[in-house]
Amino acid sequence: MTTDPRAALALLVSAFERHLEVSSTRRGEDDPSVIAAYDDLADAFEEYDSALYDAYGEMTPLDIYGADDDSDDEDDDEDDDSDEEVDGHDDEDGDDARTYVGLDDDEVDFEDTDR
């Protein structure tokens, strides 16, 4: 595992580029090269996020979702009745929705800088 966040970032960018490349030449829904690039991208992101946290105590606001999520602890959903936090982030509306849709208007500073 790479512990240098800059090296991990370089690998992440490379994985994004590879994923874009094979996605643009996809040969069907279950194209093995796209699936492999997807998995490599997820691994590179996890490595970057971990290296960033280890080096600076910071995390990205992103998370990987997929079939591997169930393998961590199959009974997480049954044991965790708390709607307050999901993977370390507050679930403000308690709906367990896990898709990033941007910031709410009240979370963005629309300060006019042209004055």
C-alpha positions in Angstrom: 0.0 0.0 0.0 1.3 3.5 -0.9 1.6 5.7 2.1 2.5 8.9 0.2 -0.7 10.7 -0.7 1.0 12.3 -3.8 1.9 8.9 -5.1 -1.5 7.5 -4.3 -3.1 10.5 -6.1 -1.0 9.9 -9.2 -2.2 6.3 -9.2 -5.8 7.5 -8.7 -5.6 9.9 -11.6 -4.1 7.1 -13.8 -7.0 4.8 -12.8 -9.5 7.4 -13.7 -7.8 7.9 -17.1 -7.8 4.1 -17.7 -11.4 3.8 -16.7 -12.4 6.6 -19.2 -10.4 4.9 -21.9 -11.9 1.5 -21.6 -15.4 2.9 -21.0 -15.2 4.8 -24.3 -14.5 1.5 -26.2 -16.8 -0.7 -24.2 -17.7 -4.0 -25.9 -21.0 -4.8 -24.2 -22.5 -4.5 -20.8 -20.2 -7.0 -19.1 -17.0 -6.0 -20.8 -14.2 -7.5 -18.6 -11.8 -4.6 -19.3 -14.4 -2.1 -18.0 -15.1 -4.2 -14.9 -11.3 -4.5 -14.2 -10.8 -0.8 -14.7 -13.8 -0.1 -12.3 -12.3 -2.4 -9.7 -8.8 -0.8 -10.1 -10.4 2.7 -9.8 -12.2 1.7 -6.6 -8.9 0.3 -5.2 -6.9 3.3 -6.1 -9.5 5.6 -4.5 -9.4 3.7 -1.3 -5.6 3.7 -1.3 -5.6 7.5 -1.8 -8.2 8.2 0.8 -6.3 6.0 3.3 -3.0 7.7 2.5 -4.5 11.1 2.8 -6.0 10.3 6.2 -2.7 8.7 7.4 -0.6 11.6 6.4 -2.9 14.6 7.2 -5.9 13.3 9.1 -8.2 14.4 6.2 -10.6 12.4 4.1 -12.4 12.9 0.8 -16.2 13.5 0.9 -16.6 10.4 -1.4 -17.3 6.7 -0.7 -17.2 3.6 -2.9 -20.5 1.7 -3.1 -21.1 -1.7 -4.6 -21.2 -5.4 -4.0 -18.1 -5.3 -1.8 -20.0 -3.1 0.8 -21.9 -6.2 2.0 -18.8 -8.2 2.6 -17.5 -6.0 5.4 -20.1 -7.0 7.9 -23.3 -8.6 6.7 -25.3 -7.7 9.7 -24.3 -4.0 9.9 -27.8 -2.9 8.8 -29.5 -5.1 11.4 -27.4 -4.0 14.3 -27.2 -0.3 13.5 -30.5 1.4 14.3 -28.9 4.9 14.4 -29.9 7.2 11.6 -27.5 9.9 12.8 -24.3 8.7 11.1 -23.5 6.6 8.0 -19.8 5.9 7.5 -18.9 8.8 9.7 -21.2 11.3 8.0 -24.4 12.7 9.4 -27.6 11.5 7.8 -29.5 14.7 8.2 -32.8 13.6 6.9 -32.6 10.0 8.2 -33.5 8.4 4.9 -30.3 6.4 4.6 -29.8 7.8 1.0 -26.2 7.5 0.1 -25.9 9.4 -3.1 -24.0 12.7 -3.2 -26.2 15.4 -4.8 -24.3 18.5 -4.0 -24.6 21.1 -1.3 -27.9 22.6 -0.1 -28.3 26.3 -0.8 -27.9 27.1 2.8 -24.5 25.4 2.9 -23.0 27.5 0.0 -21.7 31.0 0.5 -22.9 32.9 -2.6 -21.0 36.1 -1.6 -20.7 38.5 -4.4 -17.0 39.1 -5.1 -17.4 41.6 -7.9 -18.1 44.6 -5.5 
